[in-house]
């Protein structure tokens, strides 16, 4: 690794921050604008609900499967090199999506985008952790979190405007100039870093098993909505998912350099925080996937207005996450992480009031605000608990695991909950059928969110968080997983 350390307040430090924020912001922006464009894309590509699920899940599948492996890849090959490769890959995949002639090519493009996202997302944080001098790292990551959250906040406006212009393909093409700018700034201003002590082989077998297992579960659950659980292909897919997952666990137990070291789950607080992540992010991912589509197809909202409807949630996260982190420091994570998911459940149930002809300010906004307050109370304490529950040298592993858990939870929930709620086929285009299924999906998501509060109360019994290491409560968009932190940051 280079011995050069950069101060955040210098010109070069600001360029490094800009490069990493541009790359990650591009990925976060893409995530928000795609959801806004789903109804129009579905119409043009002839996609049913399963098709819309795959447009979202094709990306999430690769991100969840490869994010841990890509962190190790950056350690060995160079973090700047891996980051640049991810940005270029993401841009090329975006062009594939923009010019997709049919649904199959679109899904393939989204899968390719997921690979690029898995390379660039952990790489951006690793660059910050290993490039800046130690005293500036917390500030740098906090600034990165704020800047990328801004990208997530403006995403609905950008996506809605482009979709309403009549050319939804522009939501993908906008990534090309952003990627070009990111690469130019990165190559000019960001030094290369790598871990010279990183040894052992990459856990390629684990990554393949994780990908196949998640794909099997995803395909089986989405197809079950169309064909039922008695269908042969559904049963085969789910069986592949189960067998491959068991194989993944065995490989990780026996590997000398596993991408998912199972020993970290011996800590009850760490396990509890990740269980909360599963149910809370599963509920959140499904709700945000469905509500933007529901507002357009059942209530007649424009793409811009539907996307902007969730903006108050992001603004609350930006404004209040720091305070929530400070409160968690003082009273411990147990109470905030118990109350937060319950508030989220209340916000999801308030969405049951949304119906044809509903006024945004009386029906939609109160639910979004309550959901946002629940996220504020949950996310910062959750991130702090994950990082403080393990020894210092495992902090990067812990954050990466939680990142992968959050992505996997969203992947599985978006595949399973619409099916369980009866939102299948072309029902999302039928306002009455979609309304009935939307209500069921909200109930399921609310129960999941509330379960997060119960899990937190049971597993986070210790007052306060460990003081083995300082914990920085970075603001970040709760629709994304917690930030990845490099585990081998030198002092």
C-alpha positions in Angstrom: 0.0 0.0 0.0 1.2 3.5 -0.7 2.6 5.5 2.3 0.9 8.7 0.9 -1.8 10.1 3.1 -4.1 12.9 2.0 -5.8 15.6 4.2 -9.5 16.1 3.5 -9.1 19.9 3.5 -6.6 20.0 0.6 -7.5 20.3 -3.1 -6.5 16.8 -3.8 -8.5 15.5 -0.9 -11.6 17.2 -2.3 -10.9 15.6 -5.7 -10.7 12.2 -4.1 -13.9 12.7 -2.3 -15.6 14.0 -5.5 -14.4 10.9 -7.4 -15.8 8.4 -4.9 -19.0 10.3 -4.4 -19.6 10.6 -8.2 -19.2 6.9 -8.7 -21.3 5.8 -5.8 -23.8 8.6 -6.5 -24.3 7.3 -10.0 -25.2 3.9 -8.7 -27.6 5.3 -6.0 -29.2 7.6 -8.6 -29.7 4.7 -10.9 -31.4 2.7 -8.1 -34.0 5.4 -7.5 -34.7 6.4 -11.1 -35.3 2.8 -12.2 -38.1 2.3 -9.7 -39.8 5.5 -10.9 -39.6 4.2 -14.6 -40.9 0.7 -13.9 -44.6 1.2 -15.1 -43.5 2.8 -18.4 -40.7 0.3 -19.0 -43.2 -2.5 -18.3 -45.6 -1.1 -20.8 -43.0 -0.7 -23.6 -41.2 -4.0 -22.9 -44.4 -6.0 -22.4 -43.4 -6.9 -18.9 -45.8 -8.4 -16.3 -45.2 -8.2 -12.6 -42.6 -11.0 -12.7 -40.8 -8.9 -15.4 -40.8 -5.8 -13.2 -39.5 -7.9 -10.3 -36.6 -9.2 -12.4 -35.7 -5.7 -13.6 -35.2 -4.8 -9.9 -33.8 -8.1 -8.7 -31.4 -8.8 -11.6 -29.4 -5.9 -10.3 -29.8 -6.8 -6.7 -28.9 -10.4 -7.2 -25.4 -9.7 -8.4 -24.9 -6.9 -5.9 -25.8 -9.1 -3.0 -23.7 -12.0 -4.2 -20.5 -10.2 -5.1 -20.2 -7.2 -2.8 -18.1 -9.1 -0.3 -15.9 -10.7 -2.9 -15.3 -7.4 -4.7 -13.9 -5.9 -1.5 -11.2 -8.6 -1.3 -10.6 -8.2 -5.0 -9.8 -4.5 -4.5 -7.4 -5.3 -1.6 -5.4 -7.5 -3.9 -5.6 -5.9 -7.4 -5.8 -2.2 -6.2 -8.8 -0.3 -5.0 -8.6 2.4 -7.6 -8.3 -0.1 -10.4 -11.3 -2.1 -9.1 -13.3 1.1 -8.6 -12.6 2.3 -12.1 -13.4 -1.1 -13.6 -16.7 -1.1 -11.7 -17.6 2.4 -13.0 -16.8 1.5 -16.6 -18.6 -1.8 -16.4 -21.7 0.0 -14.9 -21.7 2.5 -17.8 -21.4 -0.1 -20.5 -24.2 -2.1 -18.8 -26.3 1.0 -18.7 -26.0 1.4 -22.5 -27.2 -2.2 -22.8 -30.3 -1.4 -20.7 -31.0 1.8 -22.7 -31.1 0.1 -26.0 -32.7 -3.2 -24.8 -35.1 -4.3 -27.5 -37.0 -6.6 -25.2 -37.4 -7.7 -21.5 -34.8 -10.4 -21.7 -32.0 -8.0 -22.8 -33.1 -5.5 -20.2 -32.8 -8.1 -17.4 -29.4 -9.1 -18.7 -28.3 -5.5 -18.7 -29.5 -5.1 -15.1 -27.5 -8.2 -14.1 -24.4 -6.7 -15.7 -25.1 -3.4 -13.9 -25.2 -5.3 -10.6 -21.7 -6.6 -11.3 -20.5 -3.1 -11.9 -22.2 -1.9 -8.7 -20.6 -4.6 -6.7 -17.2 -3.5 -7.8 -17.6 0.2 -7.3 -19.7 0.5 -4.1 -17.3 -1.1 -1.6 -14.4 0.3 -3.6 -15.4 3.9 -3.0 -15.4 3.5 0.8 -12.2 1.5 0.7 -10.5 4.3 -1.2 -11.6 6.8 1.4 -10.5 4.7 4.3 -7.0 4.0 2.9 -6.2 7.3 1.2 -7.1 9.9 3.8 -5.0 10.5 6.9 -6.5 8.8 10.0 -7.9 11.9 11.6 -9.9 12.8 8.5 -11.4 9.4 7.6 -14.6 9.8 9.7 -15.2 13.2 8.2 -14.5 11.9 4.7 -16.9 9.0 5.0 -19.5 11.3 6.5 -19.2 13.8 3.6 -19.4 10.9 1.1 -22.6 9.7 2.8 -24.1 13.1 2.6 -23.2 13.6 -1.0 -24.5 10.2 -2.1 -27.7 10.8 -0.1 -28.2 13.9 -2.2 -27.9 11.8 -5.3 -30.6 9.5 -3.9 -32.8 12.5 -3.1 -32.6 14.1 -6.5 -33.1 10.7 -8.2 -36.9 10.8 -8.2 -36.9 14.3 -9.8 -34.4 13.3 -12.4 -36.0 10.0 -13.1 -39.5 11.4 -13.2 -38.6 14.3 -15.5 -36.8 11.9 -17.9 -39.7 9.4 -17.9 -42.3 12.1 -18.3 -40.3 13.4 -21.3 -41.3 10.3 -23.2 -37.8 8.7 -23.3 -37.3 6.5 -20.3 -34.1 5.2 -21.9 -32.4 8.5 -20.8 -32.4 7.2 -17.2 -29.7 4.8 -18.3 -27.9 7.0 -20.8 -27.3 9.7 -18.1 -24.9 7.3 -16.5 -22.4 7.5 -19.4 -21.3 11.1 -18.9 -21.3 10.6 -15.1 -19.1 7.5 -15.5 -16.7 9.3 -17.9 -16.3 12.2 -15.5 -15.7 9.8 -12.6 -13.0 7.9 -14.4 -11.2 11.0 -15.5 -11.2 12.5 -12.0 -10.2 9.1 -10.4 -7.3 8.5 -12.7 -6.0 12.0 -12.3 -6.4 12.5 -8.6 -6.9 9.2 -6.7 -3.7 7.3 -5.7 -3.7 3.5 -6.0 -3.8 1.5 -2.8 -3.8 -2.2 -2.1 -3.2 -4.5 0.8 0.3 -6.0 0.4 -0.4 -8.5 3.1 -3.6 -9.8 1.6 -3.1 -13.5 1.1 -4.9 -16.7 0.2 -7.1 -17.3 -2.7 -10.3 -15.4 -3.5 -13.4 -17.3 -2.4 -14.6 -17.8 -6.0 -16.5 -21.0 -5.0 -18.4 -19.2 -2.3 -19.3 -16.3 -4.7 -20.6 -18.8 -7.3 -22.6 -20.7 -4.7 -24.1 -17.5 -3.3 -25.1 -16.3 -6.7 -26.7 -19.6 -7.8 -28.4 -20.0 -4.5 -29.9 -16.5 -4.5 -30.9 -16.9 -8.1 -32.6 -20.2 -7.4 -34.6 -18.8 -4.6 -35.5 -15.6 -6.6 -36.6 -17.5 -9.7 -38.6 -20.0 -7.7 -40.4 -17.3 -5.6 -41.2 -15.1 -8.6 -42.3 -18.0 -10.7 -44.5 -19.4 -7.9 -46.6 -16.2 -8.3 -47.3 -17.2 -11.9 -47.5 -21.0 -11.7 -48.0 -22.0 -8.1 -45.7 -24.0 -5.9 -46.8 -27.2 -7.6 -45.0 -26.3 -10.8 -42.0 -28.5 -11.5 -39.7 -25.6 -12.4 -40.6 -23.8 -9.3 -39.8 -26.8 -7.1 -36.5 -27.4 -8.9 -35.5 -23.8 -8.6 -36.3 -23.7 -4.9 -34.5 -27.0 -4.4 -31.4 -25.7 -6.1 -31.5 -22.6 -3.9 -31.7 -24.8 -0.7 -29.0 -27.2 -1.7 -26.7 -24.5 -3.0 -27.2 -22.4 0.2 -26.2 -25.4 2.3 -23.2 -25.9 0.1 -22.3 -22.3 0.6 -22.4 -22.6 4.3 -20.2 -25.7 4.2 -17.7 -24.0 2.0 -17.5 -20.9 4.2 -17.0 -23.1 7.3 -14.1 -24.9 5.7 -12.4 -22.1 3.7 -9.2 -20.6 5.1 -10.2 -17.2 3.5 -14.1 -17.2 3.4 -15.8 -14.2 1.9 -18.4 -14.6 4.7 -16.6 -15.7 8.0 -19.4 -17.3 9.9 -17.5 -16.8 13.2 -18.7 -13.2 13.4 -22.3 -14.5 14.0 -21.2 -16.0 17.4 -21.8 -12.5 18.8 -25.5 -12.2 19.7 -25.6 -8.5 19.2 -24.1 -8.8 15.7 -26.5 -11.6 14.8 -29.4 -9.7 16.3 -28.6 -6.5 14.3 -28.4 -8.5 11.1 -31.7 -10.2 11.8 -33.2 -6.8 12.3 -31.6 -5.8 8.9 -33.3 -8.8 7.2 -36.8 -8.0 8.2 -36.6 -4.2 8.2 -34.9 -3.9 4.8 -37.1 -6.7 3.4 -40.2 -4.7 4.4 -38.7 -1.4 3.2 -37.5 -2.8 -0.2 -40.9 -4.2 -1.0 -42.9 -1.1 0.1 -40.7 1.3 -2.0 -40.8 -1.1 -5.0 -44.6 -1.2 -4.9 -45.7 2.2 -3.8 -44.1 4.1 -6.7 -45.7 1.7 -9.1 -49.1 1.9 -7.3 -49.2 5.7 -7.3 -48.8 5.7 -11.1 -50.9 2.8 -12.2 -53.8 3.0 -9.6 -53.9 6.7 -8.7 -52.7 8.2 -12.0 -49.7 10.1 -10.6 -47.0 11.2 -13.1 -43.6 9.5 -12.8 -42.2 12.7 -11.4 -44.9 13.1 -8.7 -44.8 9.4 -7.8 -41.0 9.5 -7.4 -41.0 12.7 -5.4 -43.7 11.3 -3.0 -41.0 9.4 -1.0 -38.6 12.4 -0.9 -39.7 13.4 2.7 -38.3 10.1 3.9 -34.9 10.8 2.5 -34.9 14.4 3.8 -35.7 13.2 7.3 -32.8 10.8 7.1 -30.4 13.5 6.0 -31.6 15.9 8.7 -32.0 13.6 11.7 -29.6 10.6 11.4 -26.8 12.3 13.2 -29.1 13.1 16.2 -30.3 9.5 16.2 -26.7 8.3 16.3 -26.0 10.5 19.2 -29.0 9.3 21.1 -27.9 5.7 20.5 -24.5 6.6 22.0 -26.2 7.9 25.2 -28.9 5.3 25.8 -27.8 2.3 23.8 -29.2 0.9 20.5 -31.9 -1.3 22.1 -34.7 1.3 22.6 -34.2 3.1 19.2 -34.0 -0.1 17.3 -37.1 -1.4 19.0 -39.2 1.8 18.6 -37.9 2.5 15.0 -39.2 -0.6 13.3 -42.6 -0.2 15.1 -42.9 3.3 13.7 -42.0 1.9 10.3 -44.8 -0.6 10.7 -47.2 2.2 11.6 -46.2 4.1 8.5 -46.7 1.1 6.3 -50.2 0.5 7.8 -51.0 4.2 7.2 -50.5 3.6 3.5 -53.6 1.4 3.6 -55.5 4.7 3.5 -54.1 5.5 0.0 -56.9 4.9 -2.5 -58.2 6.2 -5.8 -58.7 10.0 -5.5 -56.6 10.2 -2.3 -55.0 13.6 -1.5 -51.2 13.4 -1.2 -51.0 15.6 1.8 -53.6 13.8 3.8 -53.1 10.2 2.7 -49.6 9.7 1.4 -47.4 12.3 3.2 -48.3 11.3 6.8 -47.4 7.6 6.1 -44.2 8.6 4.4 -43.2 10.9 7.3 -43.9 8.2 9.9 -42.0 5.6 7.9 -39.1 8.1 7.6 -39.0 8.7 11.4 -38.9 5.0 11.9 -35.9 4.7 9.6 -34.2 7.6 11.4 -34.5 5.8 14.7 -33.4 2.5 13.2 -30.6 2.9 10.7 -27.9 4.8 12.5 -28.1 2.7 15.7 -28.1 -0.4 13.5 -25.0 0.6 11.7 -23.3 1.5 15.0 -24.2 -1.8 16.6 -22.9 -3.8 13.6 -19.6 -2.1 13.8 -19.2 -2.1 17.5 -20.2 -5.7 18.1 -16.9 -7.1 16.6 -13.2 -6.5 17.2 -11.6 -3.6 15.4 -9.9 -5.7 12.7 -13.3 -7.3 11.8 -15.1 -3.9 11.3 -14.8 -4.0 7.5 -16.0 -7.6 7.4 -18.9 -6.8 9.7 -20.0 -3.8 7.6 -19.6 -5.8 4.4 -21.7 -8.7 5.8 -24.4 -6.3 6.8 -24.4 -4.7 3.4 -24.8 -8.1 1.7 -27.5 -9.1 4.2 -29.5 -6.0 3.5 -29.3 -6.5 -0.3 -30.2 -10.2 0.0 -33.2 -9.3 2.2 -34.5 -6.8 -0.3 -33.9 -9.3 -3.1 -35.9 -12.1 -1.4 -38.7 -9.8 -0.2 -39.3 -8.2 -3.6 -39.5 -11.8 -5.0 -41.7 -13.2 -2.4 -44.1 -10.6 -1.0 -45.9 -9.6 -4.2 -46.4 -13.3 -4.9 -47.9 -13.8 -1.4 -50.1 -10.7 -1.9 -51.5 -11.9 -5.2 -49.8 -9.2 -7.3 -48.9 -11.4 -10.3 -49.2 -11.3 -14.1 -50.7 -8.1 -15.4 -52.6 -7.3 -12.2 -50.5 -4.2 -11.5 -52.2 -2.6 -14.5 -55.7 -3.3 -13.1 -56.3 -0.6 -10.4 -58.8 -2.7 -8.5 -56.7 -5.9 -8.5 -53.6 -3.9 -7.7 -55.3 -2.1 -4.8 -56.3 -5.4 -3.2 -52.8 -6.9 -3.5 -51.1 -3.7 -2.5 -53.0 -3.8 0.8 -52.0 -7.3 1.5 -48.4 -6.6 0.7 -48.4 -3.6 3.1 -49.7 -5.8 5.9 -47.0 -8.4 5.3 -44.3 -5.7 5.2 -45.7 -4.1 8.4 -45.6 -7.4 10.2 -42.0 -7.9 9.1 -41.0 -4.4 10.2 -42.6 -4.8 13.6 -40.8 -8.1 14.0 -37.6 -6.1 13.7 -38.5 -4.3 16.9 -39.1 -7.5 18.8 -35.8 -9.0 17.6 -34.0 -5.8 18.7 -35.5 -5.9 22.1 -34.6 -9.5 22.7 -31.1 -9.6 21.3 -29.8 -6.1 22.2 -30.2 -6.3 25.9 -26.9 -4.7 26.9 -27.2 -1.0 27.6 -25.0 1.1 25.4 -22.6 0.0 22.7 -19.1 -1.2 23.0 -16.4 1.4 23.4 -13.7 -0.7 21.8 -13.7 1.7 18.9 -15.1 5.1 18.0 -18.2 4.8 16.0 -19.1 7.5 13.4 -22.8 7.9 12.7 -22.7 8.7 9.0 -25.7 9.9 7.2 -26.7 7.7 4.3 -29.8 6.9 2.3 -31.6 4.1 4.1 -32.8 2.7 0.8 -29.2 1.6 0.4 -27.4 -0.8 2.6 -25.0 0.5 5.3 -21.7 1.7 4.1 -18.9 -0.7 3.5 -15.7 -0.1 5.5 -12.3 -1.6 4.7 -11.2 -4.0 7.4 -7.5 -3.4 7.0 -7.3 0.4 7.4 -3.9 1.3 8.9 -3.5 3.8 11.7 
